[in-house]
């Protein structure tokens, strides 16, 4: 699943979180083109990497 589309979505989610300062799932799902399962995987990776608290 670690392909180019996934990395683009991960970057978009990270950019959205930094810009808006929220990790609210519903807000991210409504504003970024990503499904719930992928969003959960991205948030888990960002937390493990220390990029998101």
N, CA, C and O of each residue as an XYZ file, in Angstrom:
212
protein
N       0.827     -1.201      0.000
C       0.000      0.000      0.000
C       0.863      1.253      0.000
O       0.323      2.356     -0.090
N       2.160      1.130      0.096
C       3.064      2.280      0.154
C       3.382      2.788     -1.243
O       4.538      2.768     -1.664
N       2.374      3.240     -1.956
C       2.625      3.731     -3.301
C       2.533      5.256     -3.344
O       2.353      5.911     -2.318
N       2.657      5.793     -4.524
C       2.688      7.244     -4.705
C       1.391      7.917     -4.246
O       1.432      8.974     -3.617
N       0.247      7.312     -4.556
C      -1.039      7.884     -4.152
C      -1.138      7.974     -2.630
O      -1.613      8.972     -2.087
N      -0.686      6.925     -1.953
C      -0.729      6.905     -0.499
C       0.131      8.025      0.091
O      -0.292      8.708      1.023
N       1.315      8.210     -0.441
C       2.216      9.241      0.062
C       1.665     10.639     -0.201
O       1.855     11.541      0.614
N       0.986     10.827     -1.329
C       0.364     12.117     -1.623
C      -0.767     12.397     -0.634
O      -0.916     13.525     -0.162
N      -1.564     11.369     -0.320
C      -2.645     11.543      0.642
C      -2.085     11.807      2.035
O      -2.627     12.620      2.784
N      -1.012     11.128      2.377
C      -0.386     11.338      3.672
C       0.123     12.765      3.791
O      -0.044     13.399      4.834
N       0.738     13.274      2.738
C       1.234     14.651      2.748
C       0.081     15.643      2.844
O       0.188     16.655      3.537
N      -1.024     15.357      2.152
C      -2.183     16.244      2.194
C      -2.794     16.278      3.590
O      -3.175     17.343      4.076
N      -2.887     15.124      4.233
C      -3.432     15.066      5.595
C      -2.518     15.810      6.562
O      -2.992     16.577      7.401
N      -1.227     15.588      6.450
C      -0.282     16.269      7.336
C      -0.344     17.784      7.138
O      -0.322     18.534      8.114
N      -0.419     18.230      5.912
C      -0.513     19.665      5.623
C      -1.804     20.242      6.204
O      -1.788     21.330      6.781
N      -2.916     19.527      6.058
C      -4.191     19.988      6.597
C      -4.134     20.105      8.117
O      -4.624     21.081      8.685
N      -3.537     19.110      8.778
C      -3.439     19.124     10.237
C      -2.601     20.303     10.701
O      -2.969     20.989     11.654
N      -1.485     20.543     10.040
C      -0.628     21.666     10.436
C      -1.310     23.005     10.194
O      -1.163     23.930     10.993
N      -2.058     23.117      9.095
C      -2.713     24.376      8.761
C      -3.870     24.681      9.706
O      -4.015     25.818     10.153
N      -4.692     23.687     10.015
C      -5.894     23.902     10.808
C      -5.733     23.547     12.283
O      -6.562     23.941     13.102
N      -4.697     22.820     12.629
C      -4.423     22.493     14.022
C      -5.423     21.556     14.650
O      -5.632     21.615     15.862
N      -6.048     20.696     13.877
C      -7.018     19.754     14.422
C      -6.767     18.354     13.879
O      -6.320     18.175     12.746
N      -7.066     17.368     14.717
C      -6.948     15.974     14.305
C      -8.338     15.334     14.323
O      -8.463     14.111     14.385
N      -9.378     16.166     14.270
C     -10.753     15.672     14.263
C     -11.015     14.897     12.972
O     -10.905     15.447     11.876
N     -11.359     13.624     13.111
C     -11.503     12.745     11.963
C     -12.555     13.236     10.981
O     -12.335     13.210      9.771
N     -13.693     13.681     11.491
C     -14.772     14.096     10.589
C     -14.382     15.327      9.773
O     -14.747     15.429      8.601
N     -13.652     16.254     10.370
C     -13.220     17.454      9.654
C     -12.242     17.084      8.545
O     -12.341     17.592      7.428
N     -11.307     16.207      8.852
C     -10.320     15.780      7.855
C     -11.007     15.019      6.725
O     -10.706     15.246      5.553
N     -11.930     14.114      7.070
C     -12.615     13.328      6.043
C     -13.440     14.205      5.113
O     -13.558     13.900      3.926
N     -14.012     15.284      5.627
C     -14.830     16.166      4.791
C     -13.998     17.077      3.906
O     -14.492     17.540      2.878
N     -12.756     17.349      4.271
C     -11.948     18.312      3.535
C     -10.823     17.707      2.705
O     -10.322     18.361      1.790
N     -10.419     16.493      2.996
C      -9.330     15.843      2.272
C      -9.885     14.588      1.607
O     -10.680     13.867      2.210
N      -9.479     14.325      0.383
C      -9.948     13.158     -0.357
C      -9.225     11.905      0.141
O      -8.223     11.473     -0.429
N      -9.765     11.338      1.224
C      -9.173     10.142      1.820
C     -10.293      9.358      2.494
O     -11.232      9.951      3.025
N     -10.200      8.011      2.476
C     -11.219      7.230      3.157
C     -10.812      6.983      4.611
O      -9.678      7.265      5.000
N     -11.737      6.458      5.407
C     -11.534      6.337      6.850
C     -10.373      5.407      7.190
O      -9.545      5.731      8.041
N     -10.312      4.269      6.537
C      -9.255      3.294      6.836
C      -7.867      3.879      6.554
O      -6.943      3.722      7.353
N      -7.736      4.544      5.425
C      -6.457      5.160      5.066
C      -6.115      6.279      6.041
O      -4.957      6.430      6.431
N      -7.115      7.063      6.436
C      -6.883      8.146      7.393
C      -6.370      7.606      8.716
O      -5.445      8.176      9.294
N      -6.947      6.523      9.204
C      -6.501      5.941     10.470
C      -5.056      5.450     10.359
O      -4.270      5.617     11.291
N      -4.710      4.849      9.228
C      -3.342      4.371      9.017
C      -2.365      5.549      8.977
O      -1.281      5.483      9.556
N      -2.756      6.627      8.289
C      -1.905      7.813      8.183
C      -1.705      8.457      9.550
O      -0.580      8.798      9.915
N      -2.785      8.626     10.306
C      -2.669      9.239     11.632
C      -1.802      8.402     12.557
O      -1.028      8.946     13.345
N      -1.927      7.076     12.467
C      -1.100      6.193     13.285
C       0.380      6.358     12.933
O       1.227      6.434     13.824
N       0.688      6.414     11.642
C       2.078      6.598     11.226
C       2.615      7.957     11.658
O       3.753      8.054     12.119
N       1.814      9.003     11.513
C       2.268     10.339     11.906
C       2.520     10.413     13.413
O       3.465     11.066     13.853
N       1.687      9.754     14.192
C       1.905      9.717     15.647
C       3.180      8.953     15.985
O       3.955      9.385     16.838
N       3.402      7.822     15.320
C       4.606      7.030     15.577
C       5.869      7.775     15.169
O       6.909      7.618     15.808
N       5.795      8.583     14.114
C       6.943      9.354     13.661
C       7.146     10.616     14.492
O       8.188     11.265     14.391
N       6.159     10.968     15.309
C       6.275     12.153     16.158
C       5.915     13.440     15.464
O       6.211     14.514     15.988
N       5.296     13.379     14.316
C       4.923     14.579     13.577
C       3.616     15.195     14.083
O       3.384     16.395     13.934
N       2.772     14.362     14.681
C       1.476     14.814     15.203
C       1.358     14.325     16.639
O       1.694     13.184     16.953
N       0.881     15.197     17.490
C       0.736     14.770     18.901
C      -0.622     14.191     19.171
O      -0.908     13.786     20.297
